[in-house]
């Protein structure tokens, strides 16, 4: 009888040791800090008429996710949505993304027409979407309250380009070409307002988005025209316009809008092109990023990829913030995007948004084509 308590005590001690061991094992198997696991989408023209630009955009989006995951120990995946520079496809992809509740935010779309096509769907789904290069002014008018962009709008581009024509090119007569899209017509309106205020004579030429033979329109350009402004969506078409001007002996200076900024596809000697972003090849702070891109994908020729990287950076940081608040949701990510403040943006300076989703203090740049390369005009 006296030995029984010792046995029970021994059993109790053994159970306590086993329980303690199980607790320690369980504790060691559970990470001290949960991993942020989430999914985002990217929309752009990865194939089709602007595939060369679209592939750079896609590659920079992939690189942004990979570098962010490595640096922050996150597990954020990327879903691709190819819109092929077509409004109908932009609507389809937007619906797919909106229906996929795993997608917490979207990088893109990359074009103004695509934002208008996808905007009603993504707004209804209350999902944040951040574009690198959709510049039409009306996009931030309030109809798409979950839309943001890292590039300045055409109310910045128009005066920049027009004042360059006036002050640097000393233009007296300018032809504004459109392709019957809201983008080209809206940008031309902004340019024309400044030109006319300075006493410059302005005439218009209208083409179609699928047009490749511009000879008839070019024939109407007077010999005393100083500058022809080309806000066309497809850089290769702008190059065709330039080639056909040469055939007809027209010598006006060509000025491409941001939509034709592509040294690969638009390179008339002595022409100019504007851009919503600097060339990050020339920014010392971005040397590591440029090196990383080149190592994985080769070199890049346009600013469209880097602005997608900047847009992705906004989305990725917002997702990480949402994760720190518990289970990430679209609402949490949207709130975090609104509060974005990146003091060391790859585009230079601090990236933050106005209440309408516009980047604060963003500007346009002008480049000159020389020997097939684009040189920034200070």
SVG drawing of the C-alpha trace seen along z (x, -y; Angstrom):
<svg xmlns="http://www.w3.org/2000/svg" viewBox="-20 -84 45 86">
<polyline fill="none" stroke="black" stroke-width="0.4" points="0.0,0.0 2.9,-2.3 4.4,-1.7 1.3,-2.6 1.7,-6.4 5.2,-6.1 4.0,-4.3 1.3,-6.9 3.8,-9.6 6.2,-8.0 3.4,-7.7 2.5,-11.3 6.1,-12.4 6.4,-10.4 3.2,-11.9 4.4,-15.3 7.7,-14.7 5.8,-13.4 3.5,-16.3 6.3,-18.8 8.2,-17.1 5.1,-17.2 4.7,-20.9 8.3,-21.6 8.1,-19.7 4.9,-21.4 6.4,-24.8 9.5,-24.1 7.4,-23.0 5.4,-26.2 7.2,-29.2 7.4,-32.1 6.3,-34.5 3.6,-33.6 4.4,-33.8 2.5,-36.3 0.9,-34.1 -1.2,-35.8 -1.9,-36.2 -1.9,-39.3 -2.7,-39.8 -1.0,-41.6 -2.8,-42.8 -1.1,-43.9 -0.7,-43.4 1.8,-40.6 1.1,-39.4 -0.3,-41.2 0.6,-44.5 2.6,-45.8 4.2,-42.4 7.7,-43.8 6.6,-46.4 4.3,-43.9 6.9,-41.3 9.1,-43.9 6.2,-44.8 5.5,-41.2 9.2,-40.5 9.5,-43.5 6.3,-42.4 7.8,-38.9 11.1,-40.4 9.3,-42.6 7.5,-39.7 10.6,-37.5 12.8,-40.2 10.1,-41.2 9.5,-37.6 13.2,-37.0 13.7,-40.2 10.6,-39.9 10.3,-36.2 6.8,-36.4 5.0,-33.9 3.1,-36.2 2.3,-34.6 1.5,-36.3 -1.4,-35.5 -1.0,-36.8 -3.8,-38.3 -3.0,-39.0 -5.3,-41.7 -3.5,-41.8 -4.2,-45.6 -7.9,-44.9 -10.7,-46.3 -12.9,-43.2 -10.0,-41.1 -9.4,-43.6 -13.0,-43.1 -12.7,-39.3 -9.5,-39.3 -10.9,-41.8 -13.9,-39.6 -11.7,-36.5 -9.6,-38.4 -12.6,-39.9 -14.1,-36.4 -10.9,-34.9 -11.2,-35.9 -7.6,-34.8 -6.4,-37.8 -6.1,-40.7 -5.0,-43.4 -3.9,-44.0 -0.9,-45.6 -2.3,-47.3 -3.9,-47.5 -1.1,-49.2 -3.3,-51.3 -6.0,-53.9 -8.6,-52.1 -8.0,-49.0 -8.6,-50.8 -11.9,-52.0 -12.8,-48.5 -11.8,-46.9 -12.6,-49.7 -16.3,-49.1 -15.7,-45.4 -12.8,-46.0 -14.5,-48.9 -17.6,-46.7 -15.3,-44.0 -13.6,-46.7 -10.2,-45.5 -7.2,-47.9 -5.6,-48.2 -2.4,-50.2 -1.3,-51.1 2.1,-52.0 1.3,-53.8 -2.4,-54.6 -2.3,-58.4 -5.8,-59.5 -6.9,-62.4 -10.4,-61.2 -9.4,-57.9 -9.0,-59.5 -12.2,-61.5 -14.0,-59.4 -15.7,-56.7 -13.0,-54.2 -12.3,-54.8 -10.0,-51.8 -7.7,-52.9 -4.2,-54.3 -1.4,-55.1 2.3,-55.7 2.8,-57.8 1.6,-61.4 -1.5,-62.0 -1.8,-63.7 -2.5,-67.1 1.1,-66.9 2.3,-65.4 0.4,-67.8 2.0,-71.0 5.4,-69.4 5.4,-68.4 3.8,-71.6 6.2,-73.8 9.1,-71.8 7.9,-72.4 7.5,-76.1 10.6,-76.9 13.1,-74.3 11.9,-73.5 10.6,-77.0 7.6,-75.5 5.2,-77.9 3.0,-75.2 2.2,-71.9 0.2,-68.9 -1.5,-66.8 -2.3,-63.2 -4.9,-61.1 -6.2,-57.5 -9.7,-58.2 -9.1,-57.0 -9.9,-58.8 -6.2,-58.7 -4.9,-60.4 -7.8,-62.9 -7.5,-63.8 -3.7,-64.3 -4.0,-66.4 -6.5,-68.6 -4.1,-69.2 -1.2,-70.0 -3.3,-72.2 -4.5,-74.4 -0.9,-75.4 0.2,-75.7 -2.6,-78.0 -2.1,-80.2 1.5,-80.7 0.2,-81.7 1.2,-78.4 -0.9,-77.3 -2.4,-73.8 -4.0,-71.4 -5.3,-67.9 -4.9,-64.5 -7.1,-61.6 -6.2,-58.0 -7.5,-54.6 -6.0,-52.3 -5.4,-49.5 -4.1,-51.7 -0.6,-51.1 -0.8,-53.1 -0.7,-56.8 0.4,-58.1 -2.8,-59.9 -2.8,-61.7 0.8,-62.6 0.3,-64.1 -1.8,-66.8 1.0,-68.0 2.2,-71.4 5.9,-71.9 6.2,-74.7 4.9,-72.5 7.6,-72.4 6.4,-69.5 4.2,-66.4 2.9,-65.0 2.2,-61.3 0.2,-60.0 -0.4,-56.6 -0.8,-53.4 1.5,-51.2 5.2,-52.3 5.7,-50.3 2.9,-52.3 4.5,-55.5 7.7,-54.3 5.7,-53.5 4.3,-57.0 7.9,-58.3 9.1,-56.1 6.2,-57.2 6.9,-60.8 10.5,-60.3 9.3,-58.7 7.2,-61.8 10.0,-64.1 8.4,-65.6 10.9,-67.0 8.9,-68.1 10.3,-67.0 8.5,-64.0 7.5,-64.1 6.1,-60.8 4.0,-60.7 4.6,-58.3 2.7,-55.6 5.3,-55.3 8.3,-55.4 10.2,-52.3 13.8,-52.6 13.2,-49.1 10.1,-50.1 10.2,-53.9 13.5,-55.4 13.4,-58.1 16.8,-59.9 16.4,-63.3 12.8,-62.6 11.7,-63.2 9.6,-61.2 8.2,-62.0 8.0,-59.6 6.3,-59.4 9.4,-58.1 13.2,-58.5 15.5,-55.9 16.4,-53.9 19.6,-52.8 20.9,-56.3 19.8,-56.3 22.7,-55.1 20.2,-54.0 18.7,-51.5 21.9,-49.9 21.2,-46.7 17.7,-46.4 19.0,-47.0 21.7,-44.3 19.2,-41.8 16.9,-42.4 19.7,-42.0 20.9,-38.8 17.5,-37.1 15.9,-38.7 18.6,-40.6 18.4,-44.3 15.2,-46.4 14.5,-49.4 11.4,-51.2 10.2,-52.8 7.0,-50.7 8.7,-47.8 10.1,-49.9 6.8,-51.7 5.1,-48.3 7.8,-47.4 7.0,-50.5 3.2,-49.7 4.0,-46.1 6.0,-47.5 3.0,-49.5 0.8,-46.4 3.3,-44.1 3.9,-46.5 0.2,-46.9 -0.3,-43.1 2.5,-42.8 0.8,-45.5 -2.5,-43.6 -0.8,-40.4 0.5,-42.2 -3.1,-43.0 -4.2,-39.3 -5.7,-37.5 -5.1,-39.7 -8.3,-40.9 -9.0,-43.1 -10.3,-45.8 -7.2,-45.8 -4.9,-45.9 -6.9,-48.8 -6.6,-50.8 -2.9,-50.2 -2.5,-51.3 -4.2,-54.5 -1.6,-55.2 1.3,-54.3 4.5,-56.3 7.7,-54.9 10.6,-57.4 13.0,-55.5 10.9,-54.7 12.8,-53.3 11.4,-56.2 13.2,-58.7 11.9,-60.6 9.0,-59.7 6.0,-57.8 2.6,-58.6 -0.9,-59.2 -3.4,-62.0 -6.9,-61.2 -7.8,-60.6 -5.1,-58.1 -2.6,-60.4 1.1,-60.3 2.3,-63.4 4.8,-65.6 5.3,-63.3 6.6,-64.7 7.2,-63.9 10.6,-63.7 11.6,-64.4 14.2,-62.2 15.8,-62.7 16.5,-59.8 20.2,-59.7 21.8,-56.8 18.9,-54.5 19.1,-55.4 17.1,-57.7 19.0,-60.5 17.4,-62.4 17.0,-66.1 17.9,-67.9"/>
</svg>
